[in-house]
Amino acid sequence: MTADQFETTFSISVSPDVAWKRLDQRDEDGRWLLPAFEGLGDELAVEPGSKLHVRKVTEPCAGSEIVIVIEHEGSGTKVTVSQSGFPAWFASATDAFAIGWRHIVADLALYLDRGVKGGRHARSWALLGCSLRESLLGLEVVDVMPGTLAAAIG
């Protein structure tokens, strides 16, 4: 993970064909439905059955690019997922978004492997108006932006 890119690789038990079939979902306008990312993506490049590259068109993180690569691995599938091209303000909240990234990856793995939407990734938590980081005791607030919910809460 860097300030401008998150990337994770994981394995699932289903075949690449099953994983791709679950991923290959579009809305009525032809935009890709992005399971676990809670949004839509405009197609940039697709290799049917193995690679999806889209630009996210919905918030949070509209304009970022998501790449999902599906490869055969033993009796299952290896999946590599990345998201990059975040807006400049993202660098100040990388630690907080890393938590959300882990939720996205867990939800994506669950969906591709089992066809079940997990819903662990809450869309609104990132808009509290504060920067967070993980510590041994849990989440720690490191900065509060004026005029936000976090500022009102104190």
Residue, then its C-alpha position, 0 to 999 in steps of 0.5 A: m500500500t502506498a498513498d496512491q495505491f492499494e493492492t492485495t492478492f488473495s485466493i478463493s476456492v471457485s474456478p476462474d470461470v465462476a469468479w468471472k461470472r460473478l464479477d461480470q455484472r453491469d447496470e442498464d447503462g452498461r456500467w460495471l457494478l463493483p461488488a464490495f466497492e459499493g459503486l459503478g465503474d466505466e470500462l477502461a479495459v477488459e480481458p473477458g474471464s481474466k481482467l477488469h479495469v474500470r474508473k470508479v464513477t461514484e463516491p467515495c473515491a470517484g475517478s480512481e481506477i480499479v483493476i481486478v485480475i483473475e488467474h487459475e491457481g491449483s484447484g481455485t483462483k488467485v485474485t489480485v485487486s488494486q485501486s489507484g489514482f486517488p484525489a490529493w486529499f486522500a494522502s492525509a487519510t491513508d491510514a483510515f482508508a486502509i481499514g476500509w480497504r481491508h473491508i473491501v477486500a474481505d467483501l470482494a473475496l466473499y462475493l467472488d468465492r460464495g456469491v454473498k454480499g458481505g456489506r462490511h464496508a460502510r460508505s459513510w464512515a470515511l466522511l466523519g471529518c477526521s483522520l484516523r490511524e490504528s493503534l494497539l487500543g483501536l482507532e485513534v483520532v489524529d486530526v479533526m477538520p473544522g465544520t465536520l461531524a467530527a468537529a461537532i462531536g468534539 
